[in-house]
Amino acid sequence: MKMFIDKVELVAGLLLGAIAVLTFVAVMLRWLFNYGLPDTFDFSRLLLGTAMFWGIALAGFHNRHIQVDGFWEMAPPWGRRMIDIFATSVTLAFMALFAWMLESKVTSVFASNEQTFDLRLPVWPFHALAALGIALASVLLLLRLVRLITRREGV
């Protein structure tokens, strides 16, 4: 399991690294040679969305998203566990719905043959990779929920 999580973290990190490299190269080319790299804006926004979705998968699994823990802090250990199970279940339901909706978006973008502005490259692979990130979020949240229910994850 740790290897799988490590690979998801690696992909998210590589996506962020690609955005940084793309931005740096585009800025340097513009500054040094007055040359604009084709489709920089399209690629950077598509990569950013994809990186965010893969980050959401990791934040949900590691329970490192933004939280308001005032009520949770006052609760006894069994109450904390119940709150965590409820919150993870609700988040899982919304992520599964989000993954389903993104799958239909990928199908729609593929069918419409949407392309980048300059190079006319198809954008559906970026949408598919983003949808995969949210599908992974659903799988990882399900795994977290199972671990909470079977008491394999501490409160």
N, C-alpha and C positions, 0 to 999 in steps of 0.2 A: 504494500500500500504506500509506503514511504517513497518508493521509486516512482510511482504514478504521480504523487503530489509533487515530487521534485521535478518531474517532466513538465507538469502544468506550470509550475513556477518558472522553469527555464523558458518555456514558450512566451509567457507574459513578459519576462525580462528581455528576451530577444526582440519582442515587438517594441518595447520602450526604447531599446537600444537602436533599433532601426529608425524610429522617429527622430531620435537625437542625431544620428549620423546623417539622415536625409536633410534635416534642418540645417545642420552645420555645413554640409556640402553645398546646399542651395544658397546659403548666405555668403559663403566664401566665393562661390562662382559669380554671384551677383556683385560682390564688393570688388573682387580682383579683376574680373574679366568683363563685367557688365553683361553677363550671360545668365538668363533664367533657365533653370533646369525644368524640362517639360513635366507637367503633371505633379509637381511638388505638392501643391495644395491638395489635390485629390488624394494622392498617396498618403500624405500626412494625416488628413482627416479620417480616411478609411482605417489606417493603422491605429490611430488614437482610439477610435471607437472599438476596434477589435481588442486592443490592449485593456481598455476599461472593462469590457465584458469578461475577459480572462481574469482580470483583477477581482471582479465581483465574485467569481467562482472561488478564488482563494480566500477572500475576506469572509465569505459565508462559512467556509469549512473551518477556518482558524478562529472564527468568532471575533474578528478584528474590525468589524464595521462600526459605524457611529451608533452609540447606544446611550440611553438615559437609564442609569442603573440605580436611581434612588430607591425605588420600590424593591428592586431585586436585592439591594444591600441590606434592607431591613428584614427581609424574609428569612425564615429558618432554612437549613440545607435542603429539606424536602420541597419547600416552596420554591427555592431557587431552581431546583431541577424541573419542577412543573412549569415554571415560567419559561425556562430554556426550551423545554419540549414544545410548549405552545407557540413560542416565538419562532422556533425553527420550523414547525409545521406550517405556520402561516407564510413564512418566507419561502418555503419549499413550494407551496401551492402557487404563489405568485411567480416564482421562477419557472416552474413547469409550464404555466400559462404563457409566460414571456417566451420561452423556448419554442412552444408550439406556434405562437404568432410570428416569431422570427423565421421559422421554417417556411411559413407561407410567404413571407417577405422575400426570402431567397428564391423561391419558386417564381414569384412575380418578377423579380429583377432579372432572373435568368431568361424568362419568357419575353421580357421587353427588350432584351439585348442592350441594356444600359451600359455605357462605356465612359471612360475618362475623357476629358476635354481635348487634350493635346495628342496623345498617342493612340487614342481610340482602343484602349485595352478594356476588356470586360471587367465590371466591378463585382459580379456575383461571387467570385472566389473570396473576396474580402468579407462580403455579407455572410457567406457560408462559414468562414472562420470565426466571425463574431457570433453567429448562431451556435456554433460548436462550443464556444466559451460559455454561453448561457446554458446550453444543454449540460455541460460539465458542472456548472453551478448547481443545477438540479440534482445531478448524480451525487455530488459532494455533500449537498445539504441532506440528501436522503441518507448517505453514509453517516453524517453527523447525528441525524435524528436516531438512527439505529443504535449508534454508540451511546447516545443519551438515554435511550429507553433501556438498553441492556446494562447500563451503569459502567460502561467502559471509558466514559469521558467524565473527568471530575468537574465539579461545579466550582 
